[in-house]
């Protein structure tokens, strides 16, 4: 994702890439990393040194939940806005991000998914939940993804719950012959997570009703699918104050 974000920023006439931080590619020219001509910017492992140049106005974080909080604390001390695509954040960490943004009067956009199609999928699922209260979510990701369920699945469940209200009662008393085979239960919404090579990021929301089903599915076939949403977030986050959770908040849905 870091490489794709760098490529997207470099090709956007409204944006300028100020630097890149990674612990595995230190010293490499960013252009070489993305398979293009050298651009004269080299990867560093020191975020503080990168920010001290004073050239950045937005920090984009696609790391992991352990590294993200340290990066966020440092970025807001410099008065910089943040776009965060890191998933697996705890409620406590999200609350801290909210506090940091409020105290430092910066904007933080945290999104579980930057693919515009995925955001629309969640939006349509929220609408459908008013008419089809029985629903389950199947999310499918590559086998290197660490957290389960995905942030997108959890966000989808939250939107469904906000639309349908109280979960419908169980039709039968289920008996799981293998623990967990019915998936995770998020306040009455079942979530099933697949982790297999060949996937990138996919989700299907399946609604059931009398004599019919409704499936809403989104497929990211490559990481390029996330870049238009990331670029939009970079351009819009400077207008925000505080923490905003979800790309849909800047799409006027």
C-alpha positions in Angstrom: 0.0 0.0 0.0 2.8 2.4 0.7 4.2 2.0 -2.8 0.7 2.4 -4.3 0.1 5.6 -2.3 3.5 7.0 -3.3 2.7 6.3 -7.0 -0.8 7.9 -6.7 0.6 11.1 -5.0 3.4 11.4 -7.5 1.0 11.2 -10.4 -1.5 13.7 -9.0 -0.9 17.2 -10.2 -2.5 18.7 -7.0 -0.2 16.9 -4.6 3.5 16.7 -3.9 5.2 13.8 -2.2 7.3 15.1 0.8 8.8 11.8 1.9 8.3 8.1 2.7 9.0 6.1 5.9 9.5 2.3 6.0 11.8 0.0 8.0 12.5 -2.4 5.1 13.5 -0.2 2.2 15.7 2.4 3.9 17.8 4.4 1.4 15.9 3.3 -1.7 14.8 5.9 -4.1 11.0 6.0 -4.1 10.9 6.1 -7.9 12.9 2.9 -8.1 10.6 1.2 -5.6 7.5 1.8 -7.7 9.2 0.8 -10.9 9.6 4.3 -12.3 12.4 6.8 -12.9 14.2 8.0 -9.7 12.6 11.1 -8.1 15.3 12.1 -5.7 13.4 11.1 -2.5 14.8 8.3 -0.5 13.0 6.1 2.1 13.9 6.8 5.7 13.1 4.8 8.8 12.9 8.0 11.0 9.5 9.6 10.8 10.6 12.5 13.1 13.4 13.4 10.8 11.1 13.3 7.8 8.6 15.6 9.5 11.3 18.0 10.7 11.9 19.1 7.1 8.6 21.0 7.4 7.5 20.0 3.9 4.6 17.8 4.9 1.0 18.9 5.7 -0.6 15.4 5.7 0.7 12.1 7.0 -0.7 8.9 5.5 -0.4 5.8 7.7 -0.7 2.2 6.4 1.2 0.3 9.0 -0.2 -1.8 11.8 -2.0 -1.0 15.0 1.2 -1.2 17.1 3.1 1.4 15.0 0.2 3.6 14.0 -0.4 5.2 17.4 3.2 6.3 17.8 3.2 7.7 14.3 -0.1 9.6 15.1 1.1 11.0 18.3 4.2 12.4 16.6 2.4 13.7 13.6 -0.1 15.7 15.7 2.7 17.2 17.7 3.9 18.7 14.4 0.3 20.0 13.8 -0.2 17.7 10.8 -3.4 16.2 9.6 -3.6 12.4 9.3 -5.1 9.9 6.9 -5.1 6.4 8.4 -5.8 3.2 6.6 -4.4 1.0 9.3 -6.9 -1.6 10.6 -7.1 -3.6 13.8 -7.3 -0.4 16.0 -8.9 -1.0 19.4 -11.7 1.2 20.8 -9.3 2.7 23.3 -6.8 3.6 20.5 -9.6 5.2 18.4 -10.7 7.2 21.4 -7.1 8.4 21.9 -7.0 9.5 18.2 -10.1 11.5 18.8 -8.6 13.2 21.8 -5.3 13.9 20.0 -7.2 15.5 17.1 -9.3 17.6 19.4 -6.5 18.8 21.5 -4.2 19.7 18.6 -7.0 21.0 16.4 -6.1 18.8 13.5 -8.1 16.5 11.2 -7.8 12.8 11.3 -9.6 10.6 8.8 -9.6 7.0 9.8 -11.2 4.6 7.2 -11.5 0.8 7.2 -11.6 0.8 3.4 -10.6 3.5 0.8 -12.1 1.7 -2.2 -15.0 3.8 -3.4 -17.0 0.7 -4.4 -16.5 -0.8 -0.9 -17.9 2.4 0.7 -20.9 2.3 -1.6 -21.4 -1.4 -0.8 -21.5 -0.5 2.9 -23.9 2.3 2.2 -26.3 0.1 0.2 -26.1 -2.6 2.9 -27.3 0.0 5.4 -30.2 0.9 3.2 -31.1 -2.8 2.7 -31.0 -3.5 6.4 -34.2 -1.5 6.9 -36.1 -4.1 4.8 -34.0 -7.3 5.3 -33.1 -7.6 9.0 -31.7 -11.1 8.6 -28.1 -10.7 7.4 -24.6 -12.3 7.4 -21.3 -10.9 6.2 -18.6 -12.9 4.5 -15.2 -11.1 4.1 -12.3 -12.6 2.1 -8.7 -11.3 2.3 -5.2 -12.4 1.4 -3.4 -14.7 3.8 -1.0 -12.0 5.0 -3.8 -9.9 6.7 -3.3 -10.0 10.5 -6.6 -8.9 11.9 -10.0 -10.6 11.7 -12.7 -9.7 11.1 -11.7 -6.9 8.8 -12.4 -3.3 9.6 -14.7 -3.1 6.7 -16.8 -6.0 8.0 -17.0 -4.4 11.4 -18.0 -1.0 9.9 -20.6 -2.7 7.8 -22.1 -4.4 10.8 -22.2 -1.1 12.7 -24.1 0.5 9.8 -26.5 -2.4 9.5 -27.2 -2.2 13.3 -27.8 1.6 13.1 -30.4 1.0 10.3 -32.3 -2.0 11.6 -32.3 -1.4 15.3 -32.8 -4.5 17.4 -31.6 -7.8 16.0 -34.3 -10.3 15.1 -34.6 -13.3 17.4 -33.0 -16.6 16.5 -35.2 -18.9 14.4 -33.9 -22.0 16.1 -31.6 -23.0 19.0 -28.4 -23.7 17.1 -26.0 -26.4 18.0 -22.5 -25.9 16.8 -20.8 -29.2 16.3 -17.5 -27.4 15.6 -16.9 -24.3 17.7 -16.9 -21.1 15.6 -18.3 -22.6 12.5 -21.1 -20.1 12.4 -18.7 -17.2 12.5 -18.3 -14.4 14.9 -21.3 -12.7 16.3 -21.3 -8.9 16.4 -24.4 -7.9 18.2 -26.5 -10.3 16.2 -24.7 -9.9 12.8 -22.7 -13.0 11.9 -19.3 -12.3 10.3 -17.2 -15.0 8.5 -13.6 -14.3 7.7 -11.6 -16.1 4.9 -7.8 -15.8 4.6 -6.4 -17.4 1.5 -3.8 -16.7 -1.2 -5.3 -15.3 -4.3 -7.6 -12.8 -2.6 -6.9 -9.1 -2.2 -10.0 -7.7 -0.4 -13.5 -8.9 -1.0 -16.8 -8.7 0.9 -20.3 -10.1 0.4 -23.3 -9.0 2.5 -26.1 -11.5 2.2 -29.6 -10.7 3.3 -32.4 -13.3 3.6 -36.1 -12.8 3.5 -39.2 -14.8 2.8 -38.6 -16.5 -0.6 -35.7 -14.3 -1.6 -32.1 -13.3 -0.8 -30.2 -10.2 -1.6 -26.4 -10.2 -2.0 -24.3 -7.0 -2.2 -20.6 -7.7 -3.1 -17.5 -5.7 -3.7 -14.2 -7.0 -5.0 -10.8 -5.2 -4.9 -8.8 -7.0 -7.5 -5.6 -5.0 -6.8 -4.4 -2.3 -4.3 -4.9 0.3 -7.0 -8.6 0.2 -6.1 -7.8 2.1 -2.8 -5.9 5.0 -4.3 -8.6 7.3 -5.5 -10.2 7.2 -2.1 -6.8 7.8 -0.4 -6.1 10.8 -2.7 -9.5 12.2 -2.0 -8.9 11.9 1.8 -5.5 13.6 1.5 -7.1 16.6 -0.2 -10.1 16.8 2.2 -8.6 16.0 5.6 -7.3 19.6 6.0 -10.9 20.8 6.1 -11.7 18.5 9.0 -11.3 19.1 12.7 -11.3 16.1 15.1 -11.6 12.4 14.2 -13.8 11.3 11.3 -14.3 7.6 10.9 -15.2 6.4 7.5 -14.6 7.7 4.0 -18.4 8.0 3.5 -18.3 11.2 5.6 -16.6 13.1 2.8 -18.5 11.6 -0.1 -21.9 13.3 0.6 -23.8 10.0 0.5 
